[in-house]
Amino acid sequence: MARRPDIAGTALGQPAVALIDPNWRRRQPLAEPFLAAILASMDCRKDLDNLVKPLLDWAQSRELIRNDRDCVQLLVVKEATVLAGNVRLKLGAPMAFNLA
């Protein structure tokens, strides 16, 4: 039986984003490898790196991803469009770009 996604609190006590997909019962875990983008509000006083593990663990527990070790790209930023005290998690296919 599929677990219902909910609003998860991060280890920092901040509210996390709820699933946006209304078809979550029919959703399969994201195929690996994947990109994770974490957007925190500008008022976030915690270290951004402390947001990563709790949010990826939450996504895995809700069967959005198979395993957090399959994350091959990670973006963590403070963003003005995120409401105060909130964190947004976006998951998707890796982006191709040249680091050279």
N, C-alpha and C positions, 0 to 999 in steps of 0.2 A: 504494500500500500504506500502510495506516495505521501511524503510528509508535506504538510502545508507550510509554505514559506511565511515568515513573520518578520516583524521588525526586531532586529537583534541589537542588543547593547554591546558595544565594544568593551574591551578590558578597561578602557578609560572612563567608562560610565557614560559615554556619549551615545546618543541614539544613532543607529545606522540606517541605511536606506532599505526600504521594503522592496520586494519584487514588483516590477512594473508589468511583467507579462501576465495577462489574464488567463492564459492557457497553461498555467504552471503544472497542472496535473498530467498533461500530455507531453511535457518537456523532458527531453533526454539531457543527461549531463553534457556539458560542453566538451566537444572533442578536443583532445590534446594535440598539439601544444596550444596554449592560449595566452592572451594578453590580459592583464588586469590593470585597470586605471582606477586609482583612489583619489577622490577629490574631497578635500576637507574645507571647512569654512575658514575664513580669514582669522576668526577669533580663536582658533584651535591653539592652545598653549602647549600642547604635548609635542614631543618629538614625532615627526611624521613617520619615521621608521617603526614606531610602536603601533601604528595603525594596521600595518600589513598583515601580520600573522593572525590576529583575531578575525579580521574580515575574510581572509582566505579560508580559515578554519570554518567560519560560519557558512560560507558558500559551499564548502564540501559537505557540511552536515545537512544542508538543505538540498543536496544532490544537484547543485547547479554546475559543479565541476566534479570530475572523478577524484582528482588528487591535487593538492596545492603544489606539489613538486613539479607538475606539468606546466607551471607558469614559466614561460620563456621570455616574456617582456613585462616590465612593471613600471608604471608611471604613478608617482605620488606627488600631488601638488596642492597648494592652498589656492582656492578659487573664490572670487568675489560673488559668483552666482549661487553658491551653496549657502543655504540658510544657516544662521548662527547656531552652533551646537550640533550641526549635522555632518554626516559623512556620506558621500555617494560612491558606490562601487559599480564599475562598468566592466563587463567581461566580453571578450570577443576574440576573433582570429588575430594572430600576430600581424603587425604591420611590417612591410618590407621598407627598409631605409638603409642608406649607406653611411656607416660611421667613419669611413676613411676621409 
